[in-house]
Amino acid sequence: MNDAAILARLSELDIELPPPPVALAAYVPCVVEGGLAFVSGQVPAVAGAVLFPGHLGDQVAIEEGAQAARQAALQALAVLRDTLHGFDRLTRVLQVTVFVASTPDFTDHPKVANGASEVLVEILGEAGAHARAAIGMAALPLGACVEVALTAAVTP
């Protein structure tokens, strides 16, 4: 991957990466080891406020959840870029895990997770295609409706 090419693609798509969020507890935003970058779970926020707090299947619509997952994925890319000092070392996204705060009867977790998956492919092309898990949760930090974590392959 190439930092300039990815930044140009972001501009072309009229997408601005948010500032990389800082850790809110006892963890680091990203760990790079053995050719892998592990980005900590990102709770979607805009201007310091959680985007669409609540549960899918109750207060939050599928489209809102997908939008929140998209925002969290953009935050994860911002963390990755900050940690790697650019995108030049990024080879591809390998795994995305999307945690969805939902009611017990909600079953459309994949539709929510598509918000994260689709934006990664939109920006990175084939290098953004990834394995994925979409998992229902009783609750998430700060009352968020989603949390997105990703693992990427990077060069040393």
C-alpha positions as CSV (number, residue, x, y, z in Angstrom):
1,M,0.0,0.0,0.0
2,N,1.0,3.6,-0.5
3,D,0.2,6.4,1.9
4,A,-0.2,9.0,-0.9
5,A,-2.4,6.7,-2.9
6,I,-4.7,5.9,0.1
7,L,-4.9,9.6,1.0
8,A,-5.8,10.4,-2.6
9,R,-8.5,7.7,-2.6
10,L,-9.9,9.1,0.6
11,S,-10.0,12.6,-1.0
12,E,-11.6,11.1,-4.1
13,L,-14.3,9.5,-1.9
14,D,-14.7,12.8,0.1
15,I,-13.9,10.9,3.3
16,E,-11.8,12.5,6.0
17,L,-10.2,10.2,8.6
18,P,-11.0,11.4,12.1
19,P,-8.2,12.2,14.5
20,P,-6.9,8.9,16.0
21,P,-8.8,8.3,19.3
22,V,-6.8,8.0,22.5
23,A,-7.1,5.1,24.8
24,L,-9.8,5.6,27.4
25,A,-8.6,2.8,29.8
26,A,-5.6,0.5,30.5
27,Y,-4.7,-0.5,26.9
28,V,-2.9,0.9,23.9
29,P,-4.7,1.9,20.6
30,C,-2.6,-0.5,18.5
31,V,0.1,-3.1,18.9
32,V,2.4,-4.1,16.0
33,E,4.2,-7.4,16.3
34,G,5.4,-10.1,13.9
35,G,4.1,-8.4,10.7
36,L,0.6,-7.9,12.3
37,A,-1.1,-4.7,13.6
38,F,-3.8,-5.3,16.2
39,V,-6.1,-2.2,16.4
40,S,-8.0,-2.0,19.7
41,G,-11.8,-1.9,19.5
42,Q,-13.1,1.5,18.4
43,V,-16.4,2.9,19.7
44,P,-17.8,5.3,17.1
45,A,-17.7,8.9,18.2
46,V,-18.1,12.3,16.5
47,A,-16.8,15.4,18.3
48,G,-16.4,13.4,21.5
49,A,-20.0,12.1,21.5
50,V,-20.9,8.4,20.9
51,L,-22.6,8.0,17.6
52,F,-26.1,6.3,17.9
53,P,-25.9,5.0,21.5
54,G,-28.3,2.2,22.4
55,H,-29.2,-1.3,21.1
56,L,-30.0,-2.6,17.6
57,G,-33.5,-4.0,17.6
58,D,-34.6,-1.2,20.0
59,Q,-33.3,2.4,19.9
60,V,-31.0,2.0,16.9
61,A,-32.0,1.2,13.3
62,I,-29.9,-1.1,11.1
63,E,-28.9,1.9,8.9
64,E,-27.7,3.9,12.0
65,G,-25.8,0.9,13.2
66,A,-24.1,0.4,9.8
67,Q,-23.2,4.1,9.9
68,A,-21.7,3.8,13.4
69,A,-19.7,0.7,12.2
70,R,-18.4,2.7,9.3
71,Q,-17.3,5.5,11.6
72,A,-15.6,3.0,13.9
73,A,-13.7,1.5,11.0
74,L,-12.5,4.9,9.9
75,Q,-11.3,5.5,13.5
76,A,-9.5,2.2,13.3
77,L,-7.8,3.3,10.1
78,A,-6.8,6.5,11.7
79,V,-5.2,4.6,14.6
80,L,-3.4,2.3,12.2
81,R,-2.1,5.3,10.2
82,D,-1.0,7.1,13.3
83,T,0.8,4.0,14.7
84,L,2.5,3.2,11.4
85,H,3.3,6.9,10.6
86,G,1.4,6.5,7.4
87,F,-0.1,3.7,5.3
88,D,3.2,2.7,3.5
89,R,3.7,-0.4,5.6
90,L,0.0,-1.6,5.4
91,T,-0.3,-4.7,3.3
92,R,-3.9,-5.5,3.9
93,V,-6.7,-5.8,6.4
94,L,-7.0,-9.4,7.5
95,Q,-9.7,-9.6,10.1
96,V,-12.5,-7.3,11.3
97,T,-14.6,-8.0,14.4
98,V,-17.8,-6.0,14.8
99,F,-19.5,-6.2,18.2
100,V,-23.1,-5.2,18.0
101,A,-25.1,-4.1,21.1
102,S,-28.5,-5.7,20.4
103,T,-31.7,-7.0,21.8
104,P,-31.8,-10.8,22.3
105,D,-34.0,-11.3,19.2
106,F,-32.0,-9.1,16.8
107,T,-30.4,-11.2,14.0
108,D,-29.2,-8.7,11.4
109,H,-25.7,-8.3,12.9
110,P,-24.1,-8.8,9.4
111,K,-26.0,-5.9,8.0
112,V,-24.7,-3.7,10.7
113,A,-21.1,-5.0,10.2
114,N,-21.3,-4.3,6.5
115,G,-20.9,-0.6,7.3
116,A,-17.3,-1.3,8.4
117,S,-16.5,-3.9,5.8
118,E,-17.8,-1.8,2.8
119,V,-15.9,1.3,3.7
120,L,-12.6,-0.6,4.1
121,V,-13.0,-2.1,0.6
122,E,-14.1,1.2,-0.8
123,I,-10.9,2.9,0.5
124,L,-8.4,0.0,0.2
125,G,-9.8,-2.0,-2.7
126,E,-8.8,-5.7,-2.6
127,A,-6.4,-5.0,0.3
128,G,-9.5,-4.0,2.4
129,A,-11.3,-7.3,1.8
130,H,-11.1,-9.3,5.1
131,A,-12.4,-12.1,7.2
132,R,-15.0,-11.0,9.6
133,A,-17.0,-11.8,12.7
134,A,-20.2,-9.9,13.7
135,I,-21.1,-10.7,17.3
136,G,-24.1,-9.6,19.4
137,M,-23.5,-8.2,22.8
138,A,-25.7,-7.2,25.8
139,A,-23.8,-3.9,26.2
140,L,-20.7,-2.1,25.0
141,P,-18.5,0.7,26.4
142,L,-20.1,4.1,26.8
143,G,-23.4,2.7,25.6
144,A,-22.2,2.4,22.0
145,C,-24.2,0.4,19.6
146,V,-21.1,-1.0,17.9
147,E,-17.4,-1.5,18.5
148,V,-15.0,-2.4,15.7
149,A,-11.5,-4.0,16.1
150,L,-9.3,-5.0,13.2
151,T,-6.1,-6.9,12.5
152,A,-3.9,-5.9,9.5
153,A,-0.8,-7.3,7.9
154,V,2.1,-4.9,7.8
155,T,5.7,-4.9,6.6
156,P,8.5,-4.5,9.1
